[in-house]
């Protein structure tokens, strides 16, 4: 909504296609692995070839993070845009004219949105949300060393269960004026 209101580019799932085009990863691999921790992290550490050059010693998950980071830095330097998730707040933390926002809600509001937006059955929604949030939290910590959702990592945080998306977009449009001037 914000990108549309400001007339700027929007990147969420589009990043998967961009990263696939600029790396050796398939869209399917990226979609499956981009915001989760590898289940075999210890195995990867044990089996790592310390004789290999650094770029060859990265796990697939680390290499994916590096590839996404490069794309995020590139697109954000080319034009104003909205980027959803993928540790972009951390990747762009030193970039001027960057606004980092975190949206959250309590579980009943998350369930309602998940059912409406993604068509997930209400009985399954809370479990899907909990698993997704846990994976995001672990991924975020792994690559940033920070706590996902900690308001200190963002310029602003909004409870979407309290404030409607239209209200939030209005506030963010006003905030963005400070970043564009």
Secondary structure, DSSP 4 states (H G I P E B T S, - for coil): -HHHHHT-EEESTHHHHHHHHHSS--HHHHHHHTTS--TTHHHHHHH--TTS-HHHHS-HHHHHHHHHHHHHHHHHHHS-EEE-STTHHHHTTT-TT---EEEE--HHHHHHHHHHHH---HHHHHHHHHHHHHHHHHHHHHHHSS-TT-GGGSSEEEETTTS-HHHHHHHHHHHHHHHH-
